[in-house]
Every structure is written in structure tokens, then in C-alpha cells.
Amino acid sequence: MWKCFLKTFLKFCCKMSSRNSQRTEPGAQEERTHKEELNEKIKEQKILVDELSNLKKNRRVYTQQPNSNIFFLADKKETLSSCKKDLDIMRKEYQDI
């Protein structure tokens, strides 16, 4: 539930602070767009990891099933570790660009 809320909140914030893009070649523009999108996802993932790591021990964590609005109770430690792995993968991909 937090993940869904955080993603929605972050998308709203990113839209509000979006910059005007400069006109460049089409290939360079696509690469820049991909890099910006990846940067936004990294920011979202960082916030998600911070929120999960700062939860009290007795709090519950729910994960959303892909392509549905159904949430299931999940293990906090497993969710945190998978989010950290995803963040590491995103950072590596961002550095490769």
C-alpha cells in the first residue's frame, strides 16, 4: 500500500518540477528521456527503501499483485531486501548509460 502511495506521490512531485527539455537529435532525446525516467525510478526506490527500513517492528507490509488492485500481506524483511536489490540493479543500469 505504501509502495502504491509513494509512487503516486513521487510521480505527482516529478510532474510538478519537470524541466523544459532542450531540442536535440532524436536519438539523444530518447536516451535523455530514458535516463530521466530511470533517475525518477531510482528516487522512488530510495524513498521506498527508507520508508521500509524506518517502519516499526509491529507494522505490516502489503505488496500489490501485478496488473491488479489486490494487496497481500508480505514479509517486511523480504520486501526490504528485494527493494534494495532492485535499487542496486537500477543504479548499475544508470551508471552504464
Secondary structure as GFF3:
##gff-version 3
##sequence-region A 1 97
A	DSSP	alpha_helix	2	16	.	.	.	ID=ss1
A	DSSP	alpha_helix	26	53	.	.	.	ID=ss2
A	DSSP	beta_strand	61	64	.	.	.	ID=ss3
A	DSSP	beta_strand	71	74	.	.	.	ID=ss4
A	DSSP	alpha_helix	76	96	.	.	.	ID=ss5
###
